[in-house]
Amino acid sequence: MRSEALAGQRVLDLSVGRAGPLAAMFLGDAGAEVTRVDDGDFIWSRGKRIGDLSPDEADVIVVSGPDAGDFDEGNPSAVVLHLPPSHRMRWAGDRESEGLVCASMGISRRQSSFDGGPIDSIVPIATMLQGIWGAACAVAALVERERSGMGQLVTVSGEHGAMVASAGALTFRHADVVAPPARRGGSPGGSVPFYRTYRCADGEWLFFGALIPNFTRIGFEVLGISDLFDDPRLEGRGRAAMLSPDHAPWVTETIAERFATAPRDEWVAKLRAAGCPVGAILDRDDWLDHPQVDAIGMHERVGEDAHRPGVAFDIEPAPDAAPPPQRTSGTEGPLEGVRVLDLGAIIAGPFSASLLGELGADVIKVEPLSGDSFRGPGFAAYNKGQRSIALDLRHDDGRVVFDDLVRTADVVIDNYRPGVLSRLGIDHDSLRRINPGVISASITGFGDRGPYGGDAGFDPVLQAMSGMMKSQGGDSDPVFYTVPVNDVAASAVIAFGCAVALFDRARTGRANRVATSLTAMSVLLQTETLARYEGRPAARIGSRDHLGSSALDRFYEASDGWVRVDTDDLDDDITGWVRSRRCDDAVRELNAAGIAAAPARTIADIASDAGMYDAEILQRDARTDREGSTAGRHAFFSRTMRSGMLISPALGEHTRELLAELGYDELRIEELVSSPGVGARELVSG
C-alpha cells in the first residue's frame, strides 16, 4: 500500500532503463510526487505523472547514463540521484546492461552449473538492486538535508548494485581465491545436502530448506533418516561432517532416495506441519495469482486487463507522535548520528542494518549468548560496520540492558517469524512504550497473513515457490541461485524503508513501523516477467547452463575464458571469432567496433585487479593472518561521504564499551558481564 511519508517531495524522473525508473517508482510508493516527461514503461509507472517540472523546483532528480549533468549546480538544494551503468567497467554505448555488470563483477561465474561456465541469470539481480539501493541512498540524503538544508550528488552505479547483490563473495581472503571456483561437474541444485533441490516420486521438485541445526533435525525426522547423524562414516561429527566433499555426495543420495518414495505435495505438507522450511518448485507464470501473494497485496490490478506487482514494503504510521531527536550533520555519512539495533540473524536482517551502517548509522548487533546462527564464513560479509553486544533477552539482566539500548535507538531491525516479537515483548508497540520515537523494521518469509503467513522461509524457499528456479533451468533441472536474491533485495528495501521513516519522523515526529517479506521480493524481482499487459515482451526462459537469450545477448567462450556481449546488431556469428582470441583482446576489439562487451570474471580476477581498489569497489583488509579484501563503498556522496573501512564484530566484542556508553559504572559492568544474561568477548567465544 502506498505510503505518504515522503508527501511534499517532488521528484523529477529523467532516467531510462530499469534502475532509474524503479528508484523513482519507489520514491513515489513512499509518497513523493514523481514527474516524468514521457509515459515510460508501464511496469515502473505507478504513482508517476506526465508533465513539466523544472529541475530548479525538484527535491530529487533521478538521472541515468554515464554522466550526471550539472543539475546539482543549478539546484544546490536538490538531491541528484545518478544511476550510471558503470563507473569502473566501461563498454561501447555506455548503456545499462544487467548481463555486462554481472559478468564483470563475478556474479555470472559464481553460479553453480553442470559444465563450469558462466550462467546468464533470468532474474535481473544487479540493476534491480541498483535501483532499490539508489532510492535508499537518495532518501538518506534527504534526511541529512533536513539538518543541513543542502542537497548533494548521490551516485549509485551498476557495480554498486552488484556489490549489494553479491556481498558474500566480495569479502574473502586472497589465499582462498587464487584459482577459479571448481564448479565443473557440479549441480545447479546446491551443494549442501540439507539445503538444496530434490526430485520426488511424481517427478516434481522441491527445495529442502533445513539450513540451521534445529531444522535439519526436524527435517530428518520427517524423512525418517535421523540415524544419519550417527552414521560411523561421519566419525562422530554429525551434521558438520555432512558438508565435506567426502560425505556430501552420499548424504545427498540418501536424502534423494527418501524424497523419491512419495509425491512432492505429500512431503511439502509433512515438512510444513513439522515446522521445517520447504518450498515446492512451482511455475513462474502462476506466482502472481498465488493466494499468498494476493494476501500481502503484491498483486496489483490496473484496470480490467493489466496486472503488475504491488508495493513491496509497508510503512505503517504510529497513531501519535514524539518529539524528533536533534542530530548532528552527516559528515561521516548522511545518517551519522542515527543509532540502529540489529536483532537479525543469517542474512536479510543483519545486512539491512549493515547497509544503514554504509550510510553512516551507528549499528549495534544484539546477539544471543550463542551468537548469530550464521556466524561462520558468511558472517563477515553481512554484518559489516556493526558493534556486537551479547544478551539473553529472557534473563532479567539481559532485558534491562536491552531496554536501555532501546532508549538510545532510532531504529530496531529484526527478521523473526511472525509472533516471536510479541512473545519476547519487543514488538513495535512494546518498543514505543520504552522509546516513543523508535522506528521498527521487520523482514519475514511470507508476511504476517495469508496461508503461509506463519511459516519460516529462507531465500531459496521463495526462489522455488516463485518460479525463479524453474524458469532459470528451463527444460533442465531447476536452478538454486547462489546469490541470495530475495534476502539481499529485502535488505535494500528495509534500508530504504528505514530512511523514509527517519525522514518522516524528522518532519512529523511519527515513529513508523516498516515491514517487507521474502515473498514480496520474489514478486518484485520478477516484475518484468510477472506483469501482464498488452504488448508485454515475451518472458525470458533459461536452459541447462544458460549462456544467454539470443546471439546478441549472451556469453561466448574465448581461448582463456568467457566474454559477455550485449548489442543490438551482429553481422555474423562471432562464436569462432571469439574462441580464437584471448578474453581481454576480444573484449577490447568488440568495444572498439561498437559492440558492448565485458569479460566474465571470477572473484580471483576481481581480487587481482588494482583498478577495483582504486575505484573503491574493494578495500584491502590486512587485519587477519592472511591478507583479505572486502566490499568497499556502496555509493558515493558528494558532501557526506563516510570514511574508513567497515568490518564485522566478534561476538560480544563491544559489550563493555556499550555498557559504559549507557552510563553503567565499572562495578556494575563487571556484575553484568558475570551474569548469565550478558556476555562479553572474553566470556563468549566469537
Secondary structure as UniProt FT lines:
FT   TURN            5..8
FT   STRAND          10..13
FT   TURN            17..18
FT   HELIX           19..29
FT   TURN            30..31
FT   STRAND          33..36
FT   HELIX           42..44
FT   TURN            46..47
FT   STRAND          48..50
FT   HELIX           55..57
FT   STRAND          60..64
FT   TURN            69..70
FT   HELIX           71..74
FT   TURN            76..77
FT   STRAND          79..83
FT   TURN            92..93
FT   HELIX           98..104
FT   TURN            105..106
FT   HELIX           107..110
FT   HELIX           125..148
FT   STRAND          152..155
FT   HELIX           158..165
FT   HELIX           167..169
FT   STRAND          172..173
FT   HELIX           174..176
FT   TURN            184..185
FT   TURN            188..189
FT   TURN            193..194
FT   STRAND          195..199
FT   TURN            201..202
FT   STRAND          205..209
FT   HELIX           213..223
FT   HELIX           226..230
FT   HELIX           232..234
FT   TURN            235..236
FT   HELIX           238..241
FT   TURN            242..243
FT   TURN            245..247
FT   HELIX           248..259
FT   TURN            260..261
FT   HELIX           264..274
FT   STRAND          278..280
FT   HELIX           284..289
FT   HELIX           291..295
FT   TURN            296..297
FT   STRAND          299..302
FT   TURN            303..305
FT   STRAND          306..309
FT   STRAND          314..316
FT   TURN            331..332
FT   TURN            334..337
FT   STRAND          339..342
FT   TURN            346..347
FT   HELIX           348..358
FT   TURN            359..360
FT   STRAND          362..367
FT   TURN            369..370
FT   TURN            373..374
FT   TURN            377..378
FT   HELIX           379..382
FT   TURN            384..385
FT   STRAND          386..391
FT   TURN            393..394
FT   HELIX           396..408
FT   STRAND          411..414
FT   TURN            418..419
FT   HELIX           420..424
FT   HELIX           428..434
FT   TURN            436..437
FT   STRAND          439..444
FT   TURN            451..454
FT   HELIX           459..465
FT   TURN            466..467
FT   HELIX           468..473
FT   TURN            474..475
FT   HELIX           485..508
FT   STRAND          513..517
FT   HELIX           518..524
FT   TURN            525..526
FT   HELIX           527..530
FT   TURN            534..535
FT   TURN            544..545
FT   STRAND          548..550
FT   TURN            551..552
FT   STRAND          553..557
FT   STRAND          562..566
FT   HELIX           575..579
FT   HELIX           583..592
FT   TURN            593..594
FT   STRAND          597..599
FT   HELIX           603..607
FT   HELIX           610..614
FT   TURN            615..616
FT   STRAND          618..621
FT   STRAND          628..631
FT   STRAND          636..637
FT   TURN            651..654
FT   HELIX           655..661
FT   TURN            662..663
FT   HELIX           666..673
FT   TURN            676..677
FT   STRAND          678..679
FT   TURN            681..683
//
